[in-house]
Amino acid sequence: MKFLEREELANYNFQNEFLRPFVVVMQKSVSSEIRELIVRCVSQMVLGRVNHVKSGWKSVFTVFTIAAADERKSIVLLAFGTMEKIVRDYFPYITETETTTFTDCVKCLIAFTNSRFNSDASLNAIAFLRFCAVKLAEGGLVCYDKNSDGHLGNGDASDGNNLTEKDDHAFFWLPLLDGLSKLTSDPRPTIRKGALEVFFDILKDHGHLFSSALWIIIFKSAISPIFNNPQHMLVGQVSPMHNSQYLDDDSWKSETDTLAAKCLVDLFVRFFDVMRSQLANVVAIITSFLSSPYKQYANTGMAALLHLAASLGSKLSEAEWKDILVPLKESAASMLPVFSNIIKIMQNVEVPDRNQPYSEGEQYSDHEFINDDEEEANMETASYAIVRMKNHISVQLQIVQVTFLS
C-alpha cells in the first residue's frame, strides 16, 4: 500500500499499471481461494488509501466486475460489500479523476445486478444506479448548450448525430440507462420491476437535462429495446397450443410491458416539447400492442393511446394527428387476416350433435376412445377460436371508439 501514499501526477497511469496484475490473476485463476484473496487485497488497499486513488480506479472496478460473476457466493458478496462502501461514502473520489472512471463504476454495478446468489445485492445495485444518476445530474452535467435553446449544432436533430463537444457528458448516461434497460427482461420479477421503475424514474427526474438529439439516442438504445418482445409484436399466431404455452411461460412479460407502456406515455407527455420528434416511434410501440393477438396487450395499447390523445390532443398538428391515425388504421387492418383465419378454423371444426342417438354398434365401436379424443380436440379448438374472435371484435370496437374520440 506504500505506492498509494504517493500522490499520482496528472496524466500518469502508474497506479493502474501496478494493479493490472491483480486483474490478470483474477481473470485466469482457477483457485477460488486466490480470487478471494485478490478481492480482499484490493478492498483493503482502496479503502485504506481511498483519497489517493487516481488511475487505479479502473483496475479496482475491473477486479470487482469480474468478482460479480464469480461462482463463489462469498467472493461476490465480499466484492459488493466494498462497492457499497465506495459508492455510498467515497463517491466524490470516483468522479474527481478520469472521466471514464464514472462509467467503469456504473458498469461494475450493472454486473452486480445480475448476481444469481443474492437478490438483495441486485436490488441494492439498482438503487446505487439511481444514486449515480442523481450525482451525475447534481454535477451540473447539463447535456446541451444553454445558449442554444436546447438545440445541438446547425443540422437536423432527427438523426441523433448532432451532439457537440459540449455534450461529452451525455455519454455518461448511456451505459447507465442501457444497463437498466436490459434488466427489464430479467427473469426475476422483483429485479425486472425494480429496474423498470428506476429506469423511467431517472428519465422522468433528469430528462430536462437532455437535448432532442440525446433523447433520440436514448430512445433508440435504451427505450425501444424494452418493447422488442416478439410475443406482443406478432399478429399471426392462431394456434391454441401456442397460446397456452405463452400464458404458461411468458405471462410475466404482460405485467412488465403494461407498466412500461404506461411509463413511456407518461414520460413522452411530460417532455413532449423536447421529445416531439419521437411521436412516430411512440405510436409504433403502442400500435404493436393493439396488433397483438392477446387481449391483455391490446387493452394496454388502447389505454396508452387514449392517454396520449387526451393529454396531447390540443398540442398536435394535423401532420402529427396523421402520424397517430394512419398507424391505428393499419393496426386495425392487420388484424383482419387473423380474423379470417379464425373463421376458417371454426369452419373446419366438426362439433358433434350430442342429441343424436348412437346406434348400438357405434356405442361399442373399437374406435370409441379415438372418436372421444377427436371430439375433445375439436371442442378445445372451437372454444379457443370463439375466445379469440371475441377478443378481436372487442379490440376493433375499441379502435373505432378511439378514432371517433380523436
N, C-alpha and C positions, 0 to 999 in steps of 0.2 A: 504493500500500500504506500510505500515511500514515494513512488513515482507520481501518485495523485496529490502529494503535498506540494508539488511544484506547480506554479501557475503556467498553464499552457498558452503559448503565444497564439495570436490570431492567425488563421490560415495554415496552422500546423495540425497534423493528424497523428502525433506521437502516441496519444492515449489509445486511439483506435487501432493503431498498428500493434501496440503492446498487448491489447486484449483480444486480438484476432485469433491467436492460438486456442483461446477458450472456445471460440465459435467453432473452429475446426474439430476440436475434440468432442464438443457437444454434438456435432453433426455425425461423426463417424464412430464414436464409441458404442460398443455393444454391451458394455457393462453399465447397469443401472446405478451401481454404487459410484462409479466415476462421474456419470452425468449428474447425480445428485450432489456430489462434491463440487462440481463446476458451478452449479446453481448457487450453492451456499457461499462459495468463494466470491463470486460476482456480487451476490447480495450484500455480503459484508463490506466489500470494497466500496460499492456505490453508496450504501447508507452511511458508511463511516466517513466518507470524503465527498459527500454529495455536492458541496459548494465548489469543489474543484473540478468536477467532471465537465468536460467540454466535448471534444470529438469522440470521447469514449462512449457516449450515449448510444451511438449506432451499434457498437458491439454488444452493449448491455441489452438493448431491446432485441437484438438478433438472438442472443442466448435464450432470453425469456420466450421469444416467439417459438423457438424450437422446443423448449420445455413444455409449452402449452399443448403440443401434440404428442407428448411422451406417453408411453404405455403404462408408466408407473404413476398411480394417483398421488403419492407423496411428493413426487417431483413437480407435478402440475400445481398442486396446492401451495407448495413452497415458493415456486416462482410467482404465482398470482398474489400471494401474500406480500411479496416485495413490491410488485407492481401497484398494488393498492396503496401502499405507503408512499411510493414515489409520486403517484398521481394526486393523492389527497394532500400530502404535506409538502411536497417539493416541486410542484408543477412549474413555478416560475423558473427554476433552474433548467427545465427542459427547453423552454421557449426562448431563453436568452442566448442560446448557442446557435448552431447552424439551423437554417430554415427547414431542412429536411428532417430534423430531429422530431418535430411535432408529428410528421407523417409516419415516422418509424414507430412512435408511441401509439398512434391510432391503429396501425396495422397489428401491433402486438396485442392490443386489447381485443381486436376483432378475432385474433387467433384464439384467445381465451373464451370468446363467446361460443366457440364450437366444442368446448370441453365436454367429454362424454361421462366424466366422473361426478361432476357436481353442478347441478342446475343453478344453485345459488351463485357460484362463481360466474356462470354465464350471464345471469341477470345483473350481477354487480358490474361485470364488464360492460354490459349495455348501458347501465346507469353512468359509468365513467365516460362513455362516449358522449352522452348528453352533457356531462360536466366539461368535456373537452370542447364541445360546441359553444357552450356558454363562455368559456375562457377565450376561445377564438374570436367570438363576437365582441367581448369586452376589450380586446386588444386593439380595437379600432380598425380591424381589417375589413373596411368597407369595400365591397368588390366592384366599385365603379368610381369614376371621376366625378366628384360632386359638382364640378364646374361645367359638366357636360349634360346636365339634366337627366342623368341615368342612361345616356347612350354611349356606346363604345365605338370610337372610330367614326369614319365617314361612310362606311358601307352599310349594306343591309344586314341587320342583326339576325335575320331569319335563318342564316346558315350556321349560326353559333360560332363563327370563326373570327369574330371581331374583338376578342379580348386583347387589351393592350398591355404594355409593360406594367401599368398601374394595377392590373388585375392578377398579378402573380399570386396574391394571397387567395384568389378564388380556388386554386387547385388544392388548397389545404382542405377544403370542404368535400372534394370529390371522393377521396378514399374513405372518409368517414361515412358519407351518405351511401356509397356503393356497398360498403360492408354491411350496413344495416339493411339495405335493400335485399341483399342475398339471404339475410337471416329470416326474412318474412316467409321463406319457403321451408324453414326448418321443421322437421317432423315433430318436434316437441311443442305442444300447444302454448305453454307459458312463454317460451322463447320467441316463437313467431309473433305472438300477440304483443309481447313487450317490445320487440324490435320494430314492429309496425307503428305502435303508438309513439315511441321515441323518434322514429324517422319523421313522421308527419309533425310531431311537436317541434322538432328542430326547424323544419321548414316554415312552420307557422310563426315561431318565435323570432326567427332570424332572416326570414325571406325578404324583409325590407332592405337588407344589405346587398341583395343580389340584383345584378343588371338583367336586362332582357336576354342578352347573349349568354349569360351564365345560366339563366333559367332554362334555356334551350338545351344546354349541355346536361344539366341535372335531369331534365325530363327524359332525355334520350338514354342516359347511362344509368339512372337510378330509379326513376318513377315508372317508366314503361316496362322494365323487366318484371316488376311486381305483378303486372297483369298478363304477362306472357304465359298463361296457363292453358295448355291445349284443351283441357276438358270443357272450358266455357267458351272457347273460340270456335270449336267445331259445331256445325249445324246438322250434318247429315246422318248422325247415328240414330237408327231407329230399332236397334236390337234390344230386346228385353234383357238378354244376358249382359250386354254392355252396361245397361242402366243399373242393374243390380250390383255389378262389380264396382261401378263408380260410387254408388252410395256406400258400399262397404269399405272401400279403400281410400277414397278421396273426399269424403264428406267434410273433413276438417277444412278443406280449401274454401268451401262455401262461406263459412263464418269469416275467414280471413279476407276473402275477396269482397264480401259485403261491407266490412269495416273499411277496407282500403278504398272502395268506390265512394263511400260517404266522405272519408277524409280528403280524397282527391278533389271532389266537387267543392267542399268547404274551403280548401286551400286555393283553388282556382278563383272562387268568388272573392276571397279575401285579397288576393293580389292580381285581380283581373287586369288592371291598368298595365302592369309590367309583364304579365303572362299572356296577354291578349293573343299573341301570335300562336299560342298553343291550343287555341279553341278547337281546331280540327282534330288534333290528337286526342284531346279530352273526349270529344264527341265520339271518336272512333272507339275508344275504350268502352264508353257507355253503351254504344250500339252493339258491341261484341257481346255484352251481357244479354241484350234483347234478343240476339240471334241464337242464344244458347237453347238447346233442347230441354234444359232443366228449369223448372218453374221458379225455383228459388233465385237463380241467376237473373231470369227475366224480370222478376219483381224488383230485384236490386237495381237493375238498369233503369226500370221505369221510375222508381223513386228518385234516383240520381238525376235523371233527365228532367223530371218535374221541378226538382230543387234548382237545377241550373237555369231553367227557363224562368222560373218565378223570381229568382234573385237578380238575374242579369237582363231580363226582357227589355227594360227601358234603355239599357246601355248599348244594345246590339244594333248594328247597322243592317240594312237589307241584305247585304252580301253575307254577313255573319249568320243571319237567320237562315239563309240558304245553306250555309255550312252545317246547320243543325238538321234542317228538314229533309234535305236530299239523302244523307245517310240514314235517316229514320225511314224514309220511303224504301230505300234499298234493303234495309234490315227486314222490313215487312215483306218485301218481295222475295227475299232469300228464303223465307220460311214456307212459301207456297209449295216448292218441290217436296219438302219434308212432309207437308200435309198430304200431298198426293200419294207419297209412299205409304203413309199410314192408312189411307183409304184402300190401297192395293192389298195391304196386309189383311185388312178386315174382309176384303172380298175373297181372299184365299183361305180364310179360316172356316172350317166346317163345324158349326156348333150343333151338336146332336139334339134332336127333339125328345125331351125326357117324357113327353106324354104319349109317345108312340110305343105300343106294347111290343116286347120282344117275343119272338117265337121260341118255342121250347128248344129248337136246335141252336138258335143264336145264344140263348142263355147259357148253354153248356158247351159252347164252342171252345176248341183248343186255343183260339186266338183271343179269348176273353180278356186276359191281362194286357195283351198288346193293344187291343182296342181301348181299354181303360187308360193306358199311358198316352195314347194319341189324343184321346178326348181331353185329358188333363192338360197336355201341352197346348192344345188348341184354345182351351179356356183361359190359360195363363196368357197366351199371346193376345187373345181378344181383350182381356182385362187391361193389359199393358197398352194396347192401341187406343182403347177408349180413354184412358187417363191422359195419354199423350195428346189425343185430339182435343180434350177439354182444356189442357194447358195451352195449346196453340191458339184455340179460339179466344181464351182469356187474354193472352198476350196481344193478339190482333186487336181486340176491343180496346185494350189499354192504349195501344199505339194510336188508334183513331181518336181516343179521348185526348191524348197529349197534343195531337195535331190540331184539334179544334181549340184547345186552350191556348196554343201558341198563336 
